Amino acid sequence: MEAELPAVTKEPFDFDTPVDRKQSDSAKWQDDADILPMWIADMDFRTAPAVIAALEARVAHRVFGYPTPDSAYFEAIAGWFARRHGVHLRQDSIIPMIGVAPAIQTILRALCAPGDGVIVQPPVYNRFLSAMNHVGCRRIDNPLVLRNNRYEMDFADLERKAASPQARMLLLCNPHNPGGRVWTRAELEQVARICARHEVMVVSDEIHGDLAFCAHPFTPFAALDDDTAPSYITCTGAGKAFNVSGLQNAFVVAGDPQLRVRLQEAMTADQIRDLNPMGLVATTAAYREGEGWLGALVAYLESNYRLVRQAFAERLPHIGVIDQEGTYLAWLDCRKLEPSSETLAARLVHEVGVQVTPGSIYGVEGEGFLRANFACPRSRLEDGLDRLIRGLSNSRS
């Protein structure tokens, strides 16, 4: 269904007014009413007005049969990449599907045999690790190095790991979750050279790419020079940046035609290409009309991040807040405290009513860390920080 997007009233964007999500179907807000959730990666903000208007117009049509992406959808994605990132995507390289996590599992199943080695860079998104387990891939760790409160890649180790005859693929998190790095072009070019040299395919999860902070421009892997880049696949979508993940629409970009056919066949077999009409509408509207809202959102998130750093520096300085360049997920260094991250997270729920994610789910390198979501109105964040600091103050160092 292709139609003109409705006009949106020009007004300031409101990120300060709390939205009551307790009576909705939100996975984030299903626990006890006294528990403040700062765990799962979705935001407590209404999505962009342009997206809301487009969804309301689609609902008014009152027919919700099986959809297929129209030309406006592909044009919106291609236009967004060109304007925002200087990347010119062929529209036929875009494969719509329901989400990045299921896409990664399908890609592993389609392109790796059981026992093939897949390189990951822990601490890293836990769904990478579970997908590899489901498919039967052999995990090859290239741990990130925490230096001067900021994560870096260990390129010498990556070279060794990529040279392994079993190494088939690198799962890249760009920007990095949970470490908060927005990898620079120079870093990505070094990854590309190493992987090309050893014929290791790169699968780049870029779902947080549009949440890079202003001083740290995001570089898609597809922006690298085709002459030096290895074979690669990009997995991304509007879900995180525009808070529409529940509408289940994302897409994979694969430039190589033969690779694209393999992926399309595998995704069809896994039934992850059965799309939601609302997701198609939301993605189109976000990429055509949502840029102003996104700029205001990122500025608000950066301000929230500064508040997180300030609160811990002033009230609990022995808990480190890792330097962050994007996303809305603070990575808290609690290694000076005695309990494990899992025990610490459970105590925070029980003692002060705040729920965060234990770092251990991101690999052993995440032990001693907690991940806290700060994508919420300022008043709610202040409440969450107060609970966190009180709860962590009660733990022995």
N, C-alpha and C positions, 0 to 999 in steps of 0.2 A: 504494500500500500504506500504509494508515493504521494506526498501532499506538501503544500507550503507549510512551514512551521509557523505557529501563531505568534503574533507580536507579543513581546514581553515588556511590561512597564519598567522604565528605568528608575531604579531606586537603590539606595545603599544596601549592601548585603549584610544581613544580620547573623553573626555567629555567636552573639552574646546571650541570646534568649534560650534558656534550656528547653529542650523538647522532651516531654514525658513519654518514654518508650516502654514503660513497665507493662502497659496493657496491650502492647502490640505483640507481634509474633517474633520479636527480636531474640535471636539466640544469645546475644550479649546480655540481655536484661531478664533472663528467665529465673535467676536465683532469688533468694530472699530479698524482700523489699529494702532491707537495711544494708545490703551488700552493694558497694559501689564498684561496677565492673570497669577495669582498666586493662583488659586482657586481649580479647579477639580484635583483629585489625579491621574494624569498621568505625565510622565516625558518628558522633552524636549531633551532627548537623543535618538540616534539610539539604537536599541536593540543589543544584542550580535552578533558579526560576525558569530558565529556558527549558530545562529537562522536565520540570513539573508541568509547564504549559503544554509541551508536546505530548506527554503521557495523558493529560486530561483530554486533549483533542482526540487521541487514539481511543480512549475509553468511550468517548461520545459516539464513536462509530458503531459500537455495541456488537460487533462481530469479531470473534477471536479464534478463527480457524488456524490451521497450520500455516506458518509464515515462510517466506523466503526473502533473503536480503535483496533490496532493490538497488538501483544505480546510485541513489542518493546516499545510501549507507557506505558504499565503497568510495564514493567521491569525498564524503566527509572524513573518512579515515586518511585517505591519501592527502587531502588538503591539510589536515592537522599535522601530519608528519612533515609535509613540505614547509608550512609556516613556522611551526614550533622548533623543528629539529633539522631543517635543511636536507631531509631525506626524501627522495622521490621514489615512492613505491609504485610498482606496477599493480594495478588493481587486481589482476589475475593472480598475483602472488599472495593475496589475502585469503585465508581460510577461516570463516567464522565458526565458532563452536561455543560450548557452554561455560568454559572456565579454564584458567591457566593450569590449576592443579590436575584436573583430569587430562588435559592435553599433554602435560609432561609425562604422565604415566603411559598414555597411549604412544607417545613418541619413543619412550624407552622400549615398550613392547614391540613396536614396529621396526626399530633400527638396531636393537641389541639382542643378542642371544643370551640365554641364561649363562652366567659365569663371566660375561664380558665386563670389563672394568669401566666404571664411571667415576670421574673425578668430581669431588665436591670440596668446598672451601669452608669448613666449619670454624666457628659456630654458624649454622646456616639454617634456612627455612626448613622446618621439620617435615613438610610434605615432600621435599626432595628425598629425604631419607626413607620415608615410608613407601614412596613409589618404587624406589630401588629394591626394597625388600619384597614387595609384591611381585615384581617382575623377575627377581632372582639375579639381579646384577651384583657384581662384586664392587664394593665401595672402596674407592681409592681416595684417601684424605690428603688434601693440600691445605693444611690449617692456615688461617690468617694469623698475622703477627700483630699483637697489640703493642704499639710503640708510641710513647709520649701521648697516651690517651686517645690514640687514633689507630684504626685497623689499616694494615697494609698487606698486600699480597707477597708471598714468598716465591719469587719468580725462579730462583735456583731450584727450589723443591718442585715447583710446577714442571720445570724442564725435565727433572728426573722422573717424575710420575708420568708425564705424557710420553716419555720414551719407552715406558713399559709396553711389551708386545700386547698385553691384555687391554690397554687403555683404548677405549672406543669413543668416549664422549666426555665433555666437560659440561656440567650443569652450572651456569653462571647466574648469580643473583645481582642484578644491576638496575637500580641501586640495591645495596646489600641489606637484607633482612636476616638477623636483627642488628647488624653492626652499624647501620646508618651511613655507610660510605656511599658516595656517588662517584663511581670510578671515572677517572679522567680519561681523555682521549689517549694520552700517552700510555697509561696503564693498560687500556683495552688493546692498543696496538701491540704492546708486548705480549699480551695473552694471545692475540691473533697470530703473531709470528711463531710463537712456541707451538700452538696447536696446528698451524699449517705445516710446520716442519715435521711433525710427527703424525700427521693425518688424523688428528683428533677433532671430531665435530664439536661445535659449540652450540649449546641450547641456552639461550639467554632469556631469563624471566625478567621482564621489564615492567611489571604491573605497577610498580611504584615510581616509574620514570617521571611522570608529570608532577610529582611531589618533591622534586629537587629544590633545595633552598636557592635563593636568588644568587648568592655568591658562588654557587657550585653547579654550573650548567650540566644538564644531563646529555650524555652522548649515547645514542642507540648503537648497538653493535652493527646495525645495518649501515651506519654512517661511515664505517671504515672503508678504506680503499679496497675495491674488489680484487685488485691484483695481488694483495698480500693477505687478505682474509681467508681463513679456512672455510670449509663448508659450515653453514650456520643456519639456525632456526630461531626466530624471535617469537616469544609468547607474551602477549600483553592485552590491554583493553582499557576501557574507561572506568571499570568497577571501583578501584581504590580511589582514584583522584576525584571522582564525582559521587562517590558513596552510593553506587547502584549495583553492588556485587550480587545482591539478592535477585536481581533480574536476569542473572545467568547469561551474560553475553561477553565473550572475549574473542580474540582471534590470534591465529598463528600466521607469521609471514615466512614464506619459504621461496627464495628466488629461483632455485634450481627446478626446472619443470618436472624432471623425473622424480626428484625427491618429493615434490608437491603431490604428485599422483599417489605415491606410496602413503603419504600422510593422510590424504583425503580418503583413501580406501580403508586405512586403519581406523580413522576416526568414525567413518560410517559404520564399520564393523562393531566398534565399541559404543555406538549410539550416542556420541557426544556432539553430533551436529544437528540434533533436533532442537531448534531454537525457540526462544520465547519472543512473541511479537513486541512485548514491552521493552525487552532488552535491545532489540533492533532500533526502536524509536528513541530510547534513551541515549544510546551510543551516537546516533546520528545528530540528535539535538545538542549533546554535549560537545561534540567536535565541531559543529557548525556555529553554535551560539554561546558556548560556555566559557570562552577564554577569559573574559573580564572577571567572572565569578571565581575562576580557578586562581587568578592572580591574587585576588583578595583573600582567598582561602590560604594560600601558601604564606602570605604575609602574616596572617593570624596564627598559623601553625608555628612559624619562626618565633613569634612573640611568646607563644606558649612554651616553646622549648627554652627560651631564655629564662622564663619564670621557673621552669624545672631546675635549671642549673643554679639559679640564684638561691632558690629555697634550700637545696642541699648544701651549697657552699656556705650559707649563713647558719644553718641549723644542724646539719649533720655532715661535716666536711670529710669524714673518713669514708663516706659512701661516694664513690666516683660516678659522675655522669659522663659516659663516653662521648667524645666529640662526634657531632652528628652533622651531616650535610644534606639530609633529605629524609623523607617519610615522617610519620608521626608516632614513632615507637621509640621511646627512650630506653637505653640499655644501661642499666644500673649495676655498677661494680660493687658487689657486696662480699667480696672475697675475704675481707677482714673480719667478717662475722663468722661465728662458729657453725651454725646449722647449714645443711645442704640447701640448695636453692628450692628444692621441692618442699622440704620441711618449712623453710622460711615463708614460701608462698602460702602454705596451708595455715601457718600461724597468723599471717596478715589477715586472712579471711576470718579466722576464729576470734582474734583479739581486737581488731580495729575495723573489720568490715570492709576491706578493700581487696579486690581480686586482680592479681597480676599473673604473668606467665613465668614459670620457673625456667631459667636458662638451660637447664640440663636437657630439655627436649630438643635443643638445637645441636646436640652432640656434647661429648665430654668437655670440649673447649668452652661450653657455655655454663659449666658448673660454677656456682658462686655468683652468677648474674641473675638479674630479674629484668623482664621486659614489661614496660608500662606504656599504655596508650594515652597520649595527651591530646587527642583530637576531640575536644569537647569544649563547651563554653567555659570562659575563664573562672566563673564562680564554682563550677563543678570541678575544675582542675585544682583550684585552691583547696577545696574540701578533700580531694584525693591526695594531694601532697601532704596536707596536715595528717591524714590517716597514715600514709606511708611512713612519714618521718616519725610519728609517735610509735608505730609498730616496730620499725627498725631500731629505734632507740632502746626498745626493750630487749633486743637480742644482744647476746654477749659478743664482744670482739676479742 
